[in-house]
Amino acid sequence: MRWDLLFDDLESQLDREQHDEQRALALEEERLRLGRLTLRDRLAAIARAGEHGTAGDELVRIELQGGTVLGVRPLGFGRDWMSAEIRHHGRPVEQCIVPLSAVAAILPGRGQLDPSLVVLPEASVRLAERIGLPFVLRDLCRRRTAVQLTTIDGTAHGTIDRVARDHLDLALHERGSARREREVFGYRIVPLARLLLVRFD
């Protein structure tokens, strides 16, 4: 009888130790997973959850460097940028490109916090998500799209004439007018590192 009690006690102790070891391993795996999360991953996860109705709201509030807060509906993600609709009172106002380096904070609602921790498997990352900011700006340049650039130093309206590796040339003209030489009243060469937001219609 004593042997039975001893074996039961040892078995119970081994089960407890194995359970504790599995729990510690699971916690360490979760810490490692969270350590690999990027700001882009969290924004994309909130956007995905909003599309599927699991985060409650498809609107994501972000704060840019300098303190501007925007309500946006993300449309797509590149390697270092996000395209989105800026929304005001729930209605789309205009489209924009946000360099992820310009995001000072994501301001999630309570229902968006947990879904922001879910990551897409690497295999499902599309080619478009590997494209960098200069590539998407070159597309706006090629289309001759009028833009409003918000930089750390202010705003400027015009058309992007060219995009180099780390800067762009902006021909300045009034909003609503096309980029014609007689309409251009100046030029700006803007470092991409200073960009906070690119708005366009």
C-alpha positions in Angstrom: 0.0 0.0 0.0 2.8 2.4 0.8 4.5 1.7 -2.5 1.2 2.6 -4.3 1.1 5.9 -2.4 4.8 6.6 -3.2 4.3 5.9 -6.9 1.1 8.0 -7.1 3.0 10.9 -5.4 5.9 10.6 -7.8 3.6 10.4 -10.8 1.7 13.5 -9.6 5.0 15.4 -9.1 6.3 14.4 -12.6 3.0 15.5 -14.2 3.2 18.8 -12.4 6.8 19.4 -13.4 6.0 18.4 -17.0 3.0 20.8 -17.1 5.2 23.6 -15.6 7.9 23.0 -18.2 5.4 23.1 -21.1 3.9 26.3 -19.7 7.3 27.9 -19.4 8.1 26.8 -23.0 4.8 28.2 -24.3 5.5 31.5 -22.5 9.0 31.7 -24.0 7.7 31.0 -27.5 5.1 33.8 -27.1 7.7 36.2 -25.9 9.9 35.4 -29.0 6.8 35.8 -31.3 6.0 39.2 -29.8 9.6 40.2 -30.0 9.4 39.8 -33.8 6.3 41.9 -34.3 6.7 45.2 -36.1 4.5 48.3 -36.2 3.5 47.3 -39.7 2.4 43.9 -38.6 0.2 45.4 -35.9 -1.4 47.9 -38.3 -2.0 45.2 -40.9 -3.5 42.9 -38.3 -5.9 45.6 -37.1 -6.9 46.4 -40.7 -7.5 42.7 -41.5 -9.5 42.2 -38.3 -11.6 45.3 -39.2 -12.3 43.9 -42.7 -13.5 40.6 -41.1 -15.5 42.3 -38.4 -13.5 40.8 -35.6 -12.0 44.1 -34.3 -15.3 45.9 -34.3 -14.2 48.8 -36.4 -12.3 49.1 -39.7 -11.2 52.7 -38.8 -7.7 52.9 -37.3 -6.6 56.0 -35.5 -3.0 56.9 -35.9 -0.9 59.8 -34.6 1.8 61.2 -36.9 5.0 62.8 -35.7 4.1 66.3 -34.6 0.8 65.2 -33.0 -1.7 65.1 -35.9 -4.3 62.4 -35.3 -6.0 60.8 -38.3 -8.8 58.2 -38.6 -7.9 56.0 -41.6 -9.2 52.9 -43.3 -6.1 51.0 -44.5 -6.2 49.9 -48.1 -2.8 48.2 -48.5 0.6 47.9 -47.2 4.1 48.1 -48.7 7.4 47.3 -47.0 7.6 50.7 -45.3 4.3 52.5 -46.1 0.5 52.2 -45.9 -2.1 53.4 -48.3 -5.4 54.4 -46.7 -8.6 56.5 -46.9 -8.7 59.4 -44.5 -12.1 59.4 -43.0 -14.0 62.2 -41.3 -17.2 61.3 -39.4 -17.0 57.8 -41.0 -17.0 59.0 -44.6 -14.0 58.8 -46.9 -12.4 62.3 -47.5 -9.3 61.5 -49.6 -6.7 58.9 -50.2 -3.2 59.0 -48.7 0.1 57.3 -48.3 1.6 57.2 -44.8 5.3 56.3 -44.4 5.4 54.0 -41.5 8.4 55.9 -40.1 6.1 58.9 -39.7 3.7 57.1 -37.3 4.3 58.3 -33.8 1.6 56.0 -32.3 -1.3 53.7 -33.2 -4.3 54.6 -31.0 -6.3 51.3 -31.0 -9.7 50.9 -29.5 -10.1 48.2 -26.9 -11.5 45.7 -29.5 -8.5 46.3 -31.8 -5.7 45.6 -29.2 -5.8 41.8 -29.1 -6.4 41.4 -32.9 -3.3 43.6 -33.5 -1.1 40.8 -32.0 -2.2 38.2 -34.7 0.4 37.9 -37.5 -0.1 36.6 -41.0 2.2 33.6 -41.9 5.2 34.6 -44.0 4.0 32.4 -46.9 0.9 34.7 -47.4 2.9 37.9 -47.8 2.2 39.3 -51.3 4.7 40.9 -53.7 3.0 44.3 -53.3 3.9 44.2 -49.6 7.6 44.1 -50.4 7.5 47.4 -52.4 9.2 50.3 -50.8 8.0 54.0 -50.5 10.0 55.3 -53.5 8.3 52.9 -55.8 4.8 54.0 -54.9 5.8 57.6 -55.1 7.2 57.0 -58.6 3.8 55.6 -59.6 2.1 58.9 -58.4 4.8 60.8 -60.4 4.2 58.7 -63.5 0.4 59.3 -63.3 1.0 63.1 -62.8 -1.3 63.0 -59.7 -1.6 66.2 -57.8 -0.6 65.7 -54.2 -0.4 67.5 -50.9 2.8 66.6 -49.0 2.9 67.0 -45.3 6.4 67.1 -43.9 7.9 67.6 -40.5 8.2 71.3 -41.5 4.8 72.0 -43.1 2.7 71.3 -46.2 3.1 71.9 -49.9 0.8 71.2 -52.8 1.9 70.2 -56.3 2.9 67.4 -58.6 5.9 65.1 -58.1 8.3 65.6 -61.0 10.8 62.8 -60.1 11.7 60.5 -57.2 15.3 59.6 -56.4 16.6 57.2 -53.9 16.1 59.3 -50.8 14.2 62.5 -52.0 11.7 63.8 -54.5 11.2 66.9 -56.6 7.8 68.6 -56.2 6.6 71.2 -58.7 4.5 73.7 -56.6 1.1 74.8 -58.0 -2.3 75.7 -56.7 -4.7 72.9 -55.6 -7.2 72.1 -58.4 -4.9 73.2 -61.2 -2.9 70.9 -63.4 0.8 70.8 -63.6 1.5 73.2 -66.4 4.7 75.3 -66.6 2.7 78.6 -66.4 0.9 77.3 -63.2 4.1 76.3 -61.4 5.3 78.9 -59.0 8.2 77.1 -57.4 10.0 73.8 -56.7 10.9 71.8 -53.6 13.4 69.0 -53.2 12.1 67.0 -50.2 14.0 64.3 -48.4 11.8 61.2 -48.0 12.9 61.0 -44.3 10.9 64.3 -43.7 7.6 63.0 -45.2 4.7 62.4 -42.9 1.8 62.1 -45.3 1.0 62.2 -49.0 -2.6 63.1 -49.8 -4.2 62.8 -53.2 -7.6 62.5 -54.8 
